[in-house]
Amino acid sequence: MVLSYTSCRQGPEKAKFPGTPDLAAQIDTLIRPLSNSNNFSGMVFVKQKDSIVLSKPYGYADRESRTKTTVRTKFLIGSISAMFTAVAIMQLVEEGKLSVDDPLHQFIPQIANSERITIHHLLTERSGLPRVVSQADGSYTKLTKTAHTLDALVDLIKELEPIAEPGAKYRHSGSSYILLAKVIELVSGASFGEYLEHKIFSPLGMTDTGHFGYDKVYDHIQDLAIGYEQEGVTELKRAERIHWSTKIGHASIYSTAHDLNTFAEAMMRKKLLTSDSWTKMTTSYYGSTLGYGMSSKRQDDRLRHYRSGSSPGFSCYFVVYPEEGLTVIMLSNIKIHIPYFNVPKIAAIVFGEDYEQLNLVSPTEVKYDLAREMLGTFQFDENFYNPNGTVTITYDHGMLLSDGAPLIPVVGREGQIIKFINRQFWSRLEFVPDSLGNYSKLKFDEFIGERSRFPK
């Protein structure tokens, strides 16, 4: 598969009429090639104020049985789940049952540094605690194979040594939100799943949303999509199935696009929480974009509240532009980060702004004469996704790979390869030549890495 880009622009006058066929057609034109090329299947939902711009399913919920995606298809939403945990905590704060300044020691004293870790630190994922178990030695893979109670997960966290002082370092590890789920149980007297059902899902009418707890069985949840992941440049395979009870609090929720829109409307209309609590949820702390369970950022003078989610077999993105009354939700049952990179484009279409149109052209391979100049290891600095990490480019059967992930070549208007897309993360990779024409640098999205090693 070769990709090319075209810069598109919708006139500002069209942006005033959400729901028009032209606007829906432009969004569909953006998404359809991604679905047709096995890179996206799922739901795209766009609503501005009282008008649904687009609500459209793409591809298959189950590829083996050829079961098509529908508006009722449920998806595991990964880290988007944290929004609901944070709302639950703020509801208990409003009831006077706890404070965001309370130390964790007040609830779970056996955790290291619990006297200094506050609920606020947990909500902003700055507890200083590492992942519940290591990924490096394969223990996390083993953990996620079987169902676990919340108490069992908390017991594992009790054995952990801190990796940073509370408040000093952001760590997206899941441990903080597992502990928050336990605090919800201890303070409310209900199980985590029961609390969410009775205090959030049911009051809002989110009938297709639930928590994947210890007793849940994947095949017993009606309309739940099967998860897939990339294989090579064009194919897909079933993602390894995990038991989502191992992600309680931070990635254990399944939902639909329409249910998530109901939650978005609750945000904008200040339901479930007071206006003051919603402000605390969407405030950015520690100089970052992260608030409580979601991020907020003003971009191009437009405020947006958002959260992405990625988990085995699934990739999702949720964004609300409160000042414009715009909600965009994209749920995929393929673990390729299409939603993360395309939801902003959908918003640009609605706002009548420039966006990048992805055009698919005929399949081809990367010739070795070109590929060999790009092979090697590139060193990045502390600002990279993996701080001070490296990216190694290899070649296999006509295909370039980035740390094992296939790279899709992108061509310019002249038909020549100008950059690549990492199919797993949908990141942009561009090899930058020096004055001698050697590819000494690699641009990975906005980050620049220096070549540190050539291939053997």
Secondary structure, 3 states (H helix, E strand, C coil): CEEEEEEECCCHHHHHCCCCHHHHHHHHHHHHHHHHCCCCCEEEEEEECCEEEEEEEECEEECCCCEECCCCCEEECHHHHHHHHHHHHHHHHHCCCCCCCCEHHHCCCCCCCCCCCEHHHHHCCCCCCCCCCCCCCCHHHHHCCCCCCHHHHHHHHCCCCCCCCCCCCCCCCCHHHHHHHHHHHHHHCCCHHHHHHHHHHHHHCCCCCEECCCCCCHHHCCCECCCEEEECCCEEEECCCCCHHHHCCCCCEEECHHHHHHHHHHHHCCCCCCHHHHHHHHCCCCCCCECCCCEEEEECCEEEEEEEEEECCEEEEEEEECCCCEEEEEEECECCCHHHHHHHHHHHHHHCCCEEEEEEECCCCCCHHHHCCCCEEEECCCCCCCCCCEEEEEEECCEEEECCEEEEEEECCCCCEEEEEECCCCEEEEEEECCCCCEEEEEECCEEEEEEECCC
